[in-house]
Structure formats: C-alpha cells, structure tokens
Amino acid sequence: MVGLSRFMGLTALCVPALASAQTNMSKVVTPASHSIYDLHMMVIWIVVGIMAIVYSIVIYSVIRHRKSKGAISSTFRQNIFLEILWTVIPLIIITMIAAPSIRVLIEMHDYDAADATVKITDHQ
C-alpha cells in the first residue's frame, strides 16, 4: 500500500510537466524544415497504421483462439507464401519511407538553395 501511495504522489508531481509537454514537432519556418516536418508526419501515420493492423490481428487472435472457446492449437511447419509475404511487406514499407527521406536529406545538404533564400530576403 505504501508503494502505491508513493507512486500516486510521484505521478501527481509529474502532471504539470506532462501538461506542458510538446507532443509533436514545433512549427517550422524554412523550406527544408517543412520537408522534415512532412516526412515526420508521414512516418508517424505509417507507424500508426501498422500499429492498428498489428493490434487488430492480436486482439482478433486472442478472442478467436482462446482456450475457453475450445480452440486447439494446430501444428504446421512452413508456409513459404507467408514467409515471403512478411519479408516483402516490410521491404515495401521501408522503401516508402526511404525514398522521401533521401529526397529530404539531399534537400537539407543543398546549401546553394539556402544561400539563395538568404540573398532574396536580404534584398527586400
């Protein structure tokens, strides 16, 4: 009981810090940082989609194959189609993330574009 009250006290002390915590990237100004922010949001939504699919499958499996329902585990060896599938799907996901990431990385290292932006704003 003492441990629970200490945990609740520590939690109460952390609430103000959590209330002011930033949950996403801050507002951006430069074109490169806009690209980074867009890339960040794309990856976040891909991760949320993957999480939703995986959790749905896990919850479905737990409910559908529970012992109280009389499920009997099956014995199977190899399924070449599934092994190829769960190798190809992550490859596709990584490619979907890598292509825009490389573009943003190249844009970040293009110093001429940054100099042009500075020169344009200096002349105004």
Secondary structure, 3 states (H helix, E strand, C coil): CHHHHHHHHHHHHHHHHHHCCCCCCCCCCCHHHHHHHHHHHHHHHHHHHHHHHHHHHHHHHHHHCCHHHCCCCCCCCCCHHHHHHHHHHHHHHHHHHHHHHHHHHHHHCCHHHHHHHHHHHHCC
